[in-house]
Amino acid sequence: MTSYTEDALVQKLSRLVDTQDSITILSQWLMYHRKHAAASVQTWAREMKKAAAHRKLCFMYLANDVIQNSRRKGEEFVKEFGTVLPDAISHAYRHTPKDVQARLLRLLSIFEERSIYTPGYLQSIRNRLKGSDSNNGGSSAGIPDEGKHLVSLLEGVKKNELARMSLAEKVKVLPGKLFVEGYAEKMNDKESVENAVKTATSAHQKVEQYHRSLTRDVEERTKLIEELRKLIAKQELYISGTQATIQECQTKMDTLVSIQHDLEQAQSRLVEPDKVEPDKVDPETGGATASGSESPTVDGIGDSVMAENVHEPERAHEEYDPDDAGATSFIRGRSESGDLSVDDTGGANQTGIVVQEKEPDVTADAEGNGGIVSGSPTLRLPLANGATIPNLAALLETAANIDWAALQQS
């Protein structure tokens, strides 16, 4: 297998995907290098927080595989993961959607069912997750992706800072004589040399860890600065584009104000056309009715009847109907005894005569007592009892019954 280095582990974690083969192979590699369990778990926790939200679950699955399978040969990984799981699971829970959160809770149940960790320990983690739900709804879905990446980097910086401070305290208490040249030359017995070797080896490991922590701190802060600069450049680009759009909108607003002003001036110059009253139409002549025109005179039977004011009731505002063409027209006349009134059906009252279709040709006798009407007009003549004579034939049949004297007197 590949020799163990932190860079090698980081590279393998960067290629980790959510498949059985990917997780199992890396899990076996970690268990093979179990003597580096503490460093591996710290690297795992750091890289998990830096990973994108959709990759955090595969990190948790890797931890689960290592924890359960490594127990056959020792508790190193169980103990080391136990120190980082509360913070790691809480972080993953905050940055993943609800379906992933349900799987994280399932991992806790597996740990409890198989007695890997104590119920109290697991319950404390669940309580932290409930606190995450109350604080942010259990998800960071409302944070933009670029914001999530920045949050992840900030959390990495904070986490590394805590580790760095702890290592700094350990380095601070190392014996000062270890850093003095010629220290080994002062050793005179084998036992002192052996103790000094152990002390120096332990001190070297602590200083080396502190050195890596400092280097990592610089790297992570440098990454954070780079991301912030990218974000700043992006926001400046947005501002530049928005300012150009603002200027464009202002130009359009000014143009619209000018156009509105021109339209208002044009509107004030417009004059509404005068309303023209429609002419009254004479249905017989097809033209306007001339006021004061004389109507033809009709000599009726027994009396002369002067027909005047010839017209039809007003129909100027009715809609034209071609079916009305050729309809019967009415002539209103007046006898010597009074005006004739015409009803809607073309009938007359008791004192009038109505001539329909066309003005008839009437020939009176020498005495002026009636005559023969040509053109087959329809005549209606009132009788003494109020009845009317509908046509010429009826008139001839009933002429003997007409009281001409009474008619003249009325």
C-alpha positions in Angstrom: 0.0 0.0 0.0 0.9 3.7 -0.4 3.0 5.0 2.5 1.3 7.2 4.9 1.6 11.0 4.7 -0.9 13.7 5.4 -0.8 14.9 1.8 -1.5 11.4 0.6 -4.6 11.2 2.9 -5.8 14.7 1.7 -5.5 13.6 -1.9 -7.4 10.4 -1.3 -10.1 12.3 0.6 -10.5 14.7 -2.3 -11.3 11.7 -4.6 -13.8 10.1 -2.1 -17.3 9.6 -3.5 -20.4 8.0 -2.1 -19.9 4.5 -3.4 -19.2 1.2 -1.7 -15.8 0.7 -3.4 -14.6 4.2 -2.8 -15.4 4.2 0.9 -14.2 0.6 1.6 -10.8 1.1 -0.1 -10.0 4.3 1.7 -11.3 2.7 5.0 -8.9 -0.2 4.6 -6.0 2.1 3.8 -6.7 4.1 7.0 -6.9 0.9 9.1 -3.7 -0.3 7.6 -2.0 2.9 8.9 -3.8 2.7 12.3 -0.8 4.0 14.2 -1.5 7.3 12.6 -5.2 7.2 13.8 -5.0 10.5 15.7 -3.5 12.5 12.7 -5.8 10.8 10.3 -8.9 11.7 12.2 -7.9 15.3 12.6 -7.2 15.5 8.9 -10.5 13.8 8.1 -12.4 16.4 10.3 -10.7 19.3 8.7 -11.2 18.1 5.1 -14.9 17.2 5.8 -15.6 20.8 6.8 -13.9 22.1 3.7 -15.8 19.7 1.4 -18.9 20.8 -0.5 -22.3 20.2 1.1 -23.1 17.3 -1.2 -19.8 15.5 -0.3 -20.1 15.7 3.5 -22.3 12.6 3.8 -19.6 10.4 2.1 -17.1 11.6 4.8 -19.5 10.6 7.5 -20.0 7.2 5.8 -16.2 6.7 5.7 -16.0 7.5 9.5 -18.7 5.0 10.2 -16.9 2.2 8.2 -13.6 2.8 9.9 -15.1 3.0 13.4 -17.1 -0.3 13.0 -14.5 -2.4 11.2 -11.4 -1.2 13.1 -12.9 -2.4 16.5 -11.7 -6.0 15.8 -8.1 -4.9 16.2 -8.3 -2.0 18.6 -10.2 1.1 19.8 -7.9 3.7 18.4 -10.2 5.0 15.8 -13.3 4.7 18.0 -11.6 7.0 20.6 -10.2 9.4 18.1 -13.4 9.8 16.2 -15.2 10.2 19.5 -13.4 13.4 20.1 -14.4 15.0 16.8 -17.8 13.5 16.0 -20.0 16.0 18.0 -18.6 19.0 16.1 -18.3 17.1 12.8 -21.8 15.8 12.8 -23.2 19.1 13.9 -21.4 20.9 11.1 -22.6 18.4 8.5 -26.1 18.6 9.8 -26.2 22.4 9.5 -24.9 22.3 5.9 -27.0 19.6 4.4 -30.7 19.2 3.3 -33.3 17.3 5.3 -32.8 14.0 3.5 -29.1 13.9 4.4 -29.9 15.0 7.9 -32.1 12.0 8.3 -29.2 9.7 7.3 -26.9 11.4 9.8 -29.5 10.7 12.5 -29.5 7.1 11.4 -25.8 6.9 11.9 -26.3 7.9 15.5 -28.9 5.2 15.9 -26.5 2.6 14.5 -23.8 3.7 17.0 -26.2 3.2 19.8 -27.7 -0.1 18.6 -24.3 -1.6 18.3 -23.0 -0.1 21.5 -20.1 1.7 19.9 -20.7 4.9 21.9 -22.7 5.4 25.1 -26.3 6.5 25.0 -25.5 9.7 26.9 -22.7 10.7 24.5 -25.0 10.1 21.5 -27.9 12.0 23.2 -25.6 15.0 23.7 -25.0 15.0 19.9 -28.7 14.8 19.2 -29.3 17.8 21.5 -26.8 19.8 19.6 -28.6 18.9 16.4 -31.9 20.0 17.8 -30.2 23.3 18.7 -29.2 23.7 15.1 -32.8 23.1 14.0 -34.1 25.9 16.3 -31.4 28.3 15.2 -31.5 27.9 11.5 -34.2 25.5 10.6 -31.7 22.6 10.3 -30.3 23.7 7.0 -28.2 26.4 5.4 -30.2 26.2 2.2 -30.9 30.0 2.4 -27.1 30.8 2.2 -25.7 31.3 -1.3 -23.1 28.7 -2.3 -20.3 31.2 -2.3 -21.3 32.2 1.2 -21.4 28.5 2.3 -17.8 28.1 1.1 -16.7 31.1 3.0 -18.4 29.9 6.2 -16.6 26.5 5.7 -13.3 28.3 5.4 -13.9 30.4 8.5 -14.9 27.4 10.5 -11.7 25.6 9.3 -9.6 28.6 10.4 -11.3 28.7 13.8 -10.9 24.9 14.3 -7.2 25.0 13.4 -6.7 28.0 15.6 -7.9 26.0 18.6 -5.6 23.1 17.8 -2.7 25.5 17.2 -3.2 27.1 20.6 -3.3 23.7 22.3 0.0 22.6 20.6 1.5 26.0 21.5 1.0 25.3 25.2 2.6 21.8 24.8 5.7 23.3 23.1 5.9 26.0 25.6 6.5 23.6 28.5 9.2 21.6 26.8 12.5 21.6 28.7 14.7 24.4 27.6 17.8 22.3 27.8 16.7 20.3 24.8 17.2 23.4 22.6 20.8 24.1 23.9 23.6 22.9 21.7 26.0 20.5 23.3 23.2 18.9 25.5 24.1 15.4 24.4 27.7 15.9 25.3 26.8 16.3 28.9 25.3 12.8 29.1 27.7 10.4 30.9 25.6 7.2 31.4 23.5 5.1 29.1 20.2 5.5 31.1 20.4 9.2 30.9 21.0 9.1 27.2 18.1 6.8 26.7 15.8 9.1 28.7 17.0 12.1 26.8 16.4 10.4 23.5 12.8 9.7 24.5 12.3 13.2 25.7 13.8 14.7 22.5 11.7 12.4 20.3 8.5 13.4 22.0 9.5 17.1 21.9 10.3 16.8 18.2 6.8 15.3 17.5 5.1 18.1 19.4 7.1 20.8 17.7 6.5 19.2 14.3 2.7 19.1 14.9 2.9 22.7 16.0 4.8 23.6 12.8 2.2 21.8 10.6 -0.6 23.6 12.5 1.0 26.9 11.9 1.6 26.2 8.2 -2.0 25.0 7.8 -3.3 28.1 9.5 -1.4 30.3 7.0 -2.7 28.2 4.1 -6.3 28.4 5.2 -6.2 32.1 5.9 -4.6 32.6 2.5 -7.4 30.6 0.9 -9.9 32.7 2.8 -8.3 35.9 1.6 -8.3 34.7 -2.0 -12.0 33.8 -1.8 -12.8 37.1 -0.2 -11.0 38.9 -3.0 -12.9 36.9 -5.6 -16.1 37.7 -3.9 -15.2 41.4 -3.7 -14.2 41.4 -7.4 -17.5 39.7 -8.3 -19.5 42.3 -6.3 -17.6 45.2 -7.9 -18.5 43.7 -11.3 -22.1 43.6 -10.3 -22.0 47.2 -9.1 -20.4 48.3 -12.4 -23.1 46.5 -14.5 -25.9 47.9 -12.3 -24.6 51.4 -12.5 -24.7 51.2 -16.3 -28.3 49.8 -16.2 -29.2 52.7 -13.8 -27.9 55.2 -16.4 -29.8 53.5 -19.2 -33.0 53.6 -17.1 -32.5 57.3 -16.4 -32.1 58.0 -20.2 -35.4 56.2 -20.9 -37.2 58.1 -18.1 -36.0 61.4 -19.5 -37.1 60.4 -23.0 -40.6 59.3 -21.8 -41.1 62.6 -19.9 -40.3 64.5 -23.2 -42.7 62.3 -25.2 -45.5 62.8 -22.6 -45.1 66.5 -22.8 -45.3 66.5 -26.6 -48.4 64.3 -26.5 -50.1 66.6 -24.0 -49.5 69.6 -26.3 -50.8 67.6 -29.3 -53.9 66.6 -27.3 -54.7 70.2 -26.4 -54.7 71.2 -30.1 -57.3 68.6 -31.0 -60.9 69.9 -31.5 -63.8 67.5 -31.3 -66.0 67.6 -34.4 -69.4 69.3 -34.1 -72.3 67.0 -33.5 -74.6 67.1 -36.6 -78.3 66.6 -36.0 -79.7 64.1 -38.5 -82.3 65.4 -41.0 -85.8 64.2 -40.9 -86.4 62.0 -43.9 -89.6 61.9 -45.9 -90.1 58.3 -46.7 -91.9 59.1 -50.0 -89.4 61.5 -51.4 -86.3 60.1 -49.8 -85.2 63.6 -48.8 -85.6 65.9 -45.9 -89.1 67.1 -45.1 -89.6 70.7 -46.1 -91.6 72.6 -43.5 -94.6 74.6 -44.7 -94.9 72.6 -48.0 -98.4 72.3 -49.3 -100.1 68.9 -49.6 -102.4 68.0 -52.5 -106.0 68.7 -52.2 -108.5 65.8 -52.3 -112.1 66.4 -53.1 -114.0 63.8 -51.0 -117.5 62.6 -51.4 -119.9 65.4 -50.3 -117.1 67.8 -49.2 -113.7 69.1 -50.3 -110.9 67.7 -48.1 -107.6 69.7 -48.0 -104.7 67.5 -47.3 -101.8 69.4 -45.7 -98.7 68.8 -43.7 -98.0 65.6 -45.6 -95.4 63.5 -43.7 -94.7 60.3 -41.9 -94.0 60.1 -38.1 -90.3 60.6 -37.4 -88.1 57.6 -38.2 -84.7 59.3 -38.6 -83.1 57.5 -35.7 -84.3 54.0 -36.5 -81.8 51.6 -38.0 -82.2 51.0 -41.7 -83.9 47.8 -42.5 -84.0 46.7 -46.2 -87.2 44.8 -45.4 -89.0 48.1 -44.9 -88.5 49.2 -48.5 -91.9 49.7 -50.3 -93.9 49.9 -47.1 -97.2 51.7 -47.1 -97.0 55.5 -46.5 -99.6 57.6 -44.8 -101.1 61.0 -45.7 -102.7 63.0 -42.9 -105.5 65.3 -44.1 -107.9 67.8 -42.7 -111.5 68.3 -43.7 -113.5 71.4 -43.4 -115.0 70.0 -40.1 -111.6 69.3 -38.5 -108.2 67.5 -38.5 -107.9 63.9 -39.4 -105.8 61.7 -37.1 -104.2 58.5 -38.3 -103.6 55.5 -36.1 -100.6 53.1 -36.4 -102.5 50.7 -38.6 -103.5 53.3 -41.2 -107.0 53.7 -39.9 -108.9 57.0 -39.3 -111.1 58.4 -36.6 -114.7 59.3 -37.1 -113.9 62.6 -38.8 -111.3 61.7 -41.4 -110.4 59.9 -44.5 -107.1 58.0 -45.0 -105.7 57.5 -48.5 -103.0 54.7 -48.7 -100.4 53.5 -51.2 -100.5 56.6 -53.4 -102.5 59.7 -53.9 -105.6 58.7 -55.8 -107.0 60.5 -58.8 -110.5 61.7 -57.9 -113.1 63.0 -60.4 -116.0 64.9 -58.8 -119.4 65.3 -60.4 -121.0 68.6 -61.3 -122.5 68.9 -57.9 -119.3 68.0 -56.0 -121.0 65.1 -54.3 -118.3 62.5 -54.4 -116.8 60.8 -57.4 -115.1 57.8 -58.8 -111.6 57.1 -57.6 -109.1 55.7 -60.0 -106.0 53.8 -59.1 -107.9 51.4 -56.7 -107.1 53.3 -53.5 -108.3 52.0 -50.2 -110.7 54.5 -48.6 -112.1 54.5 -45.2 -115.1 56.7 -44.4 -116.8 57.0 -40.9 -120.4 56.2 -40.5 -122.8 57.7 -38.1 -122.5 54.8 -35.6 -118.7 55.1 -35.5 -117.9 52.3 -37.9 -115.7 52.7 -41.0 -116.0 51.7 -44.6 -112.9 49.6 -45.5 -112.9 50.0 -49.3 -114.7 51.4 -52.4 -117.0 48.4 -52.9 -118.3 48.7 -49.4 -118.7 52.5 -49.9 -120.9 52.0 -53.0 -123.0 49.4 -51.2 -123.6 51.6 -48.2 -123.7 55.0 -49.8 -127.4 55.2 -49.3 -127.0 55.0 -45.6 -124.6 58.0 -45.3 -126.2 61.0 -43.6 -124.4 63.8 -45.6 -126.2 66.6 -43.8 -125.1 65.3 -40.4 -121.6 64.8 -41.7 -121.4 68.5 -42.9 -122.8 69.8 -39.6 -120.3 67.8 -37.6 
